[in-house]
C-alpha cells in the first residue's frame, strides 16, 4: 500500500510540468505556430464566454435557490440512512449532491470540511477525490450546450450523472483503501 502511495506521489510531481512543456513542444515538433494558435483560440474563447453568460446566470441562480431554500439539507437528511447502509459517511453527502451542480459550490464544501475536520482527515480526502474525479455535469451541459444553442441534451445528462455517481461512490472506497 505504501509503495502505491509513494508511486502516485512521485508521478504527480511531474504531471503538470510535463503538460506545460509537452504541449508547446509537441506543437513545435509538428511545425504548428503555437503562440498564434493560442491567441486565436483565446479570441474564440472570449466570443463563447459572451454567448454563454445567460446560461451561466440561469444555472447559478438555480443553484443558489437550491441551497438557500433548504432543499439540499432536506436531501442530505433523506439520503443519510441509505448511504449509511453502504458505509458512505454522511459528512460527504453535501459534496455528492453539490458536485454535479457547481464547481464553486463544491469547492466551498471542501473548504468548509477542511476547516471542520482538518486537511488530513479521511473525510476531506474523500471530498477532494470526489472533486477531482467528477464533473459539474449540469453546469457543463448548460455552458457547452448553450454555447452551440442545443436545446435537447438527449443522453448527455443521464450519462454524465451515471459517471458522476460511479466516481463519487468509488472515491469513498478508493480513499478508504489507500488511507484506511
C-alpha positions as CSV (number, residue, x, y, z in Angstrom):
1,X,0.0,0.0,0.0
2,X,2.8,2.4,0.9
3,X,4.5,1.6,-2.4
4,X,1.4,2.6,-4.4
5,X,1.1,5.9,-2.4
6,X,4.8,6.7,-3.0
7,X,4.5,5.9,-6.7
8,X,1.4,8.2,-7.1
9,X,3.2,11.0,-5.2
10,X,6.3,10.6,-7.4
11,X,4.3,10.7,-10.6
12,X,2.2,13.6,-9.5
13,X,5.2,15.9,-9.2
14,X,6.0,15.6,-12.9
15,X,2.5,15.7,-14.4
16,X,1.9,19.4,-14.6
17,X,5.4,20.4,-15.7
18,X,5.2,17.7,-18.4
19,X,1.9,19.1,-19.7
20,X,3.2,22.7,-19.6
21,X,6.3,21.8,-21.6
22,X,4.8,18.9,-23.6
23,X,2.0,20.6,-25.5
24,X,4.1,23.5,-26.8
25,X,7.0,21.1,-27.6
26,X,4.6,18.8,-29.5
27,X,3.2,21.7,-31.4
28,X,6.8,22.8,-32.4
29,X,7.7,19.3,-33.5
30,X,4.5,19.3,-35.7
31,X,5.5,22.7,-37.0
32,X,2.4,24.4,-35.6
33,X,2.7,28.2,-34.8
34,X,1.9,27.6,-31.1
35,X,1.5,31.2,-29.9
36,X,-0.6,32.2,-32.9
37,X,-2.9,29.3,-32.4
38,X,-3.1,30.0,-28.7
39,X,-4.1,33.7,-29.4
40,X,-6.7,32.5,-32.0
41,X,-8.2,30.1,-29.5
42,X,-8.4,32.8,-26.9
43,X,-10.3,35.0,-29.3
44,X,-12.8,32.2,-29.9
45,X,-13.0,31.6,-26.1
46,X,-13.9,35.2,-25.5
47,X,-16.8,35.0,-28.0
48,X,-18.1,31.8,-26.4
49,X,-17.8,33.4,-23.0
50,X,-20.1,36.3,-24.0
51,X,-22.5,33.9,-25.7
52,X,-22.9,31.7,-22.6
53,X,-23.4,34.4,-20.0
54,X,-27.3,34.0,-19.9
55,X,-26.9,30.2,-19.4
56,X,-24.4,30.8,-16.6
57,X,-26.6,33.2,-14.8
58,X,-29.5,30.8,-15.1
59,X,-27.6,27.8,-13.6
60,X,-26.0,29.8,-10.9
61,X,-29.4,31.3,-9.9
62,X,-30.9,27.8,-9.8
63,X,-28.1,26.5,-7.6
64,X,-28.4,29.5,-5.2
65,X,-32.1,28.8,-4.9
66,X,-31.4,25.1,-4.3
67,X,-29.1,25.9,-1.4
68,X,-31.0,28.8,0.1
69,X,-34.3,27.0,0.1
70,X,-33.1,24.3,2.3
71,X,-33.6,21.7,-0.4
72,X,-30.0,20.5,-0.1
73,X,-30.4,19.9,3.7
74,X,-33.6,18.1,3.1
75,X,-31.9,15.8,0.5
76,X,-29.0,15.1,2.9
77,X,-31.3,14.2,5.7
78,X,-33.3,11.9,3.3
79,X,-30.3,10.2,1.8
80,X,-28.4,9.7,5.1
81,X,-29.9,6.3,6.0
82,X,-29.4,4.9,2.5
83,X,-25.8,6.0,2.3
84,X,-25.0,4.9,5.8
85,X,-26.2,1.4,4.8
86,X,-23.4,1.4,2.1
87,X,-20.9,2.7,4.6
88,X,-20.6,6.1,3.0
89,X,-20.0,8.8,5.6
90,X,-22.9,11.3,5.9
91,X,-20.4,14.1,6.1
92,X,-19.6,13.8,2.4
93,X,-23.2,13.8,1.2
94,X,-23.4,17.5,0.6
95,X,-20.4,17.1,-1.7
96,X,-22.1,14.2,-3.5
97,X,-25.2,16.4,-4.1
98,X,-23.4,19.6,-5.0
99,X,-20.6,18.4,-7.2
100,X,-22.8,17.7,-10.3
101,X,-24.3,21.2,-10.0
102,X,-21.4,23.6,-9.4
103,X,-17.6,23.7,-9.1
104,X,-17.6,26.8,-6.9
105,X,-20.2,25.4,-4.5
106,X,-18.4,22.0,-4.2
107,X,-15.1,23.8,-3.7
108,X,-16.7,25.7,-0.9
109,X,-17.9,22.5,0.7
110,X,-14.4,21.1,0.6
111,X,-13.1,24.3,2.2
112,X,-15.8,24.0,4.9
113,X,-14.8,20.4,5.5
114,X,-11.1,21.3,5.8
115,X,-12.0,23.9,8.5
116,X,-14.3,21.5,10.3
117,X,-12.2,18.2,10.1
118,X,-8.7,19.3,9.2
119,X,-6.9,18.9,5.9
120,X,-5.5,15.4,6.6
121,X,-8.9,14.0,7.6
122,X,-10.1,11.0,5.6
123,X,-13.4,12.8,5.0
124,X,-11.6,15.7,3.4
125,X,-9.6,13.3,1.3
126,X,-12.8,11.7,0.1
127,X,-14.4,15.0,-0.7
128,X,-11.2,16.2,-2.5
129,X,-11.1,13.0,-4.5
130,X,-14.8,13.4,-5.4
131,X,-14.0,17.0,-6.5
132,X,-11.1,15.9,-8.7
133,X,-12.7,12.8,-10.2
134,X,-16.2,14.1,-11.1
135,X,-17.6,16.8,-13.3
136,X,-20.1,19.6,-12.8
137,X,-22.5,17.9,-15.1
138,X,-25.3,20.4,-15.1
139,X,-23.0,23.3,-15.3
140,X,-21.1,21.8,-18.2
141,X,-24.2,20.9,-20.1
142,X,-25.6,24.4,-19.6
143,X,-22.4,26.0,-20.8
144,X,-21.4,23.8,-23.7
145,X,-24.9,23.0,-25.0
146,X,-25.8,26.7,-24.5
147,X,-22.7,27.8,-26.4
148,X,-23.8,26.0,-29.5
149,X,-27.5,26.6,-28.9
150,X,-28.6,23.0,-28.4
151,X,-31.9,22.7,-26.5
152,X,-32.3,18.9,-26.4
153,X,-29.5,17.2,-24.4
154,X,-30.7,13.6,-25.2
155,X,-28.5,11.2,-23.3
156,X,-25.9,13.7,-22.0
157,X,-27.5,14.3,-18.6
158,X,-28.1,10.6,-17.7
159,X,-24.7,9.6,-19.0
160,X,-23.0,12.4,-17.0
161,X,-24.9,11.6,-13.9
162,X,-24.2,7.9,-14.1
163,X,-20.5,8.6,-14.5
164,X,-20.6,11.1,-11.6
165,X,-22.4,8.6,-9.3
166,X,-19.9,5.9,-10.0
167,X,-17.0,8.2,-9.4
168,X,-18.5,9.7,-6.2
169,X,-19.1,6.2,-4.7
170,X,-15.7,4.9,-5.9
171,X,-13.9,7.9,-4.4
172,X,-15.1,6.8,-0.9
173,X,-13.9,3.2,-1.3
174,X,-10.5,4.2,-3.0
175,X,-9.7,6.7,-0.3
176,X,-10.6,4.2,2.4
177,X,-8.4,1.6,0.6
178,X,-5.4,4.0,0.2
179,X,-5.7,5.9,3.5
180,X,-7.5,3.4,5.8
